[in-house]
Amino acid sequence: MLRDLKSSAIAVVLLTLVLGFAIPALFTAFAQLAFSSQANGSLIKVDGKVVGSRLAAQAFTKPRYFHPRPSATSPAYNAGGTTFANLGPTNPDLAKSIRQNARGILKLERPFNQGLSIHDIPVDAVTTSGSGIDPDISPANAQLQSRRVAAVRHVPLAAVQKLIDDNTDDRSLGFLGEPGVNVLKLNVALDKLGGK
């Protein structure tokens, strides 16, 4: 029995060293060499300072910036506690949330988009994503916001729309998902463009 106990203890120590330390260290080293940016959180820096990650939305509330999708996390855009609304299509709370978000969009965007109606609002502007912190918005959502951003910053609409085009990612592998515009990258590019 003592021999079995000794063998078991040696196996636990060896397996802990291999599976708990050696393999994670190997994977970490490989990730740092092959995918350094992604392994470090896909951080976006401006003037050497980290301003966010391209993988997680953050709150932009000023009219001069593009706004992300609504957040399902509490506090808003909390990457440490991602969640989703989990509201089905027949849930009255979902309808209430969409109505409330649509009213907010109309109030914010209508002064810059004459004739804007609830039917013109892209669905991602009023619904949360599966993670609650999706960093991308649809090109249609970005286009809806472009008139406001251009007007508030006093820059040509064409310049803002070019930034949208330049920051739109196509479908993965040409057929997976939908095109998206990373809000943080777009807002960083917008700040470089200038304006008030």
Solvent accessible surface area in square Angstrom, and as a share of the most:
residue,aa,sasa,rsa
1,M,198,0.88
2,L,145,0.72
3,R,195,0.71
4,D,95,0.49
5,L,113,0.56
6,K,133,0.56
7,S,63,0.41
8,S,61,0.39
9,A,54,0.42
10,I,88,0.45
11,A,44,0.34
12,V,97,0.56
13,V,87,0.50
14,L,100,0.50
15,L,102,0.51
16,T,68,0.39
17,L,93,0.46
18,V,71,0.41
19,L,108,0.54
20,G,41,0.39
21,F,129,0.54
22,A,55,0.43
23,I,61,0.31
24,P,56,0.35
25,A,61,0.48
26,L,117,0.58
27,F,130,0.54
28,T,79,0.46
29,A,50,0.39
30,F,124,0.52
31,A,29,0.22
32,Q,71,0.31
33,L,157,0.78
34,A,51,0.39
35,F,104,0.43
36,S,55,0.35
37,S,69,0.45
38,Q,114,0.51
39,A,46,0.36
40,N,78,0.40
41,G,27,0.25
42,S,7,0.05
43,L,84,0.42
44,I,26,0.13
45,K,125,0.53
46,V,48,0.28
47,D,149,0.77
48,G,66,0.64
49,K,144,0.61
50,V,69,0.40
51,V,51,0.29
52,G,15,0.14
53,S,23,0.15
54,R,81,0.30
55,L,102,0.51
56,A,19,0.15
57,A,10,0.08
58,Q,57,0.25
59,A,60,0.46
60,F,34,0.14
61,T,110,0.64
62,K,122,0.52
63,P,61,0.39
64,R,59,0.21
65,Y,35,0.13
66,F,0,0.00
67,H,34,0.15
68,P,17,0.10
69,R,41,0.15
70,P,29,0.19
71,S,28,0.18
72,A,28,0.22
73,T,10,0.06
74,S,103,0.67
75,P,101,0.64
76,A,65,0.50
77,Y,42,0.16
78,N,51,0.26
79,A,63,0.49
80,G,80,0.77
81,G,34,0.33
82,T,71,0.41
83,T,59,0.34
84,F,115,0.48
85,A,45,0.35
86,N,120,0.61
87,L,57,0.28
88,G,35,0.34
89,P,130,0.82
90,T,132,0.77
91,N,48,0.24
92,P,102,0.64
93,D,83,0.43
94,L,41,0.20
95,A,44,0.34
96,K,127,0.54
97,S,42,0.27
98,I,53,0.27
99,R,120,0.44
100,Q,112,0.50
101,N,38,0.19
102,A,2,0.02
103,R,149,0.54
104,G,39,0.38
105,I,30,0.15
106,L,24,0.12
107,K,170,0.72
108,L,50,0.25
109,E,0,0.00
110,R,111,0.41
111,P,83,0.52
112,F,67,0.28
113,N,21,0.11
114,Q,156,0.69
115,G,73,0.70
116,L,12,0.06
117,S,38,0.25
118,I,83,0.42
119,H,164,0.73
120,D,81,0.42
121,I,20,0.10
122,P,22,0.14
123,V,109,0.63
124,D,13,0.07
125,A,6,0.04
126,V,11,0.06
127,T,28,0.16
128,T,37,0.22
129,S,13,0.09
130,G,60,0.58
131,S,48,0.31
132,G,1,0.01
133,I,13,0.07
134,D,42,0.22
135,P,24,0.15
136,D,45,0.23
137,I,5,0.02
138,S,32,0.21
139,P,43,0.27
140,A,59,0.45
141,N,2,0.01
142,A,0,0.00
143,Q,65,0.29
144,L,18,0.09
145,Q,6,0.03
146,S,0,0.00
147,R,115,0.42
148,R,0,0.00
149,V,0,0.00
150,A,6,0.05
151,A,47,0.36
152,V,47,0.27
153,R,2,0.01
154,H,127,0.57
155,V,23,0.13
156,P,93,0.58
157,L,51,0.26
158,A,75,0.58
159,A,28,0.22
160,V,0,0.00
161,Q,57,0.25
162,K,124,0.53
163,L,27,0.13
164,I,1,0.01
165,D,97,0.50
166,D,89,0.46
167,N,19,0.10
168,T,37,0.22
169,D,57,0.30
170,D,119,0.62
171,R,99,0.36
172,S,70,0.45
173,L,148,0.73
174,G,60,0.57
175,F,137,0.57
176,L,86,0.43
177,G,54,0.52
178,E,125,0.56
179,P,45,0.28
180,G,8,0.08
181,V,0,0.00
182,N,1,0.01
183,V,3,0.02
184,L,10,0.05
185,K,61,0.26
186,L,0,0.00
187,N,2,0.01
188,V,22,0.13
189,A,22,0.17
190,L,0,0.00
191,D,69,0.36
192,K,159,0.67
193,L,74,0.37
194,G,24,0.23
195,G,46,0.44
196,K,155,0.66
